[in-house]
Amino acid sequence: MLIYKIFRAGEWAELQSKGETLGAPIDVIDGYIHFSTAEQVKETAAKHFAGEEGLVLLGLESEALDPLVWEPSRGGALFPHLYRPIRLGDVLWSKPLPLVDGIHQFPEMT
């Protein structure tokens, strides 16, 4: 199953240059990397990245990530959390997440 991570341009550049990252500042604070499912990612963008330009959407295969733990978060829904750095090799694809009229425009997510 594909899961998704939204990165700011600088966070994506760090992953590309270093080969791995502990994620965004909130990931570092919480001690795990936050991901979303296809059903959750648009709400994640609206809630945590409202109005931000220059975002990148990453697609990763959940079964390839260990230790990935599904834990309750917003409204009790289960969200995937990764308890190790993201490695560049974990990323299946990256696509821009442009902001148009204040709304992030999601690409095809397959």
N, C-alpha and C positions, 0 to 999 in steps of 0.2 A: 504494500500500500504506500502510495506517495504521501509524504508529509512536507510541510513548507516552512521556510524561515524567511523573514523579511529582514534585510540588512540595509543600513545606510551605506552610501557609496564608500565612505572611509572604512567601514567595518568589512565590506566585501573586498576592498583593496588590501586590507591587512591579511585576510584569509588567503588571497591570491599570492601575496608576497612572502608570507611566512609559512604557508602550507597548512596551518591550523590556527584556530582561535578559540578562546573561551567565550566568544560571543559579544553581544552588546553589553553596555554597562549594567543593565538590569539582570542579565544572565550571570554576570560575575558576582553581583550582590547576592542573588538567590542561590548560587552554587550549582546551577544546572542551566542548560540551554533550552529555551522555550521554543516549541514548534506548534504548528496548527495543522489540523486536517483541512481538506478541501472545503468542508462545510463551515469551518471556523475562521479561515484566514481573512476573509473580507471584513468580518467584524473586528478581528485583531488589527487590521490596517486602520480601520475607522477609529478604533478606541485608542490605540497606542502610537499611531503615526499620522494623525489628522493634520492635513495641510503640508506635510513634508514632501519635498521633491527629491529626486535623485535616489529613489529606493530601488532595490534589486530583490526580486523574488527568487529564492532557491528551491529546487525540488530535490528531495532525497528519498531513498527507499527505506522505509521504517524497519524492515526485516534485516537490513544490513547494519543497523546501528545498535551497538551494545555497549553499555547498558542503557536501553531506552525504557523508561517507566511511564505508564499511563496513570496520571494523577488528576483528581478533581480540581477544577479551577472555576472559571466564570459559570455561575449558575449550576454548579455541580457537574458540568460536562467534563469528560476525561480529555486531558490534553497530553501530548507526548513531550516528555522531558528527557534530555540526554545528559547523563552524568559523566561526561568526558568532553574534551575539545572536539569541535567539528574539524575534520580534516578535509582538505581540498578534494581528495579522492572520494569522499562521501557524497559530494555534490554531483547529481546526475545532470543538472542543467541550471542555468541562471538566465533570467529574463528581466528586462526593465519593467518597472512598475510606475508608469507615468501618472502624473496628477493633471486631470483635466476638469476645469470648473470646480475644483476643490474635492474631486472624487478620484480615487486611484482606479486606474483602468487595468483590470487583470487580463493577462494573456491566456491562451489555451494552456491548461495546466497538466499536460500529459507528457 
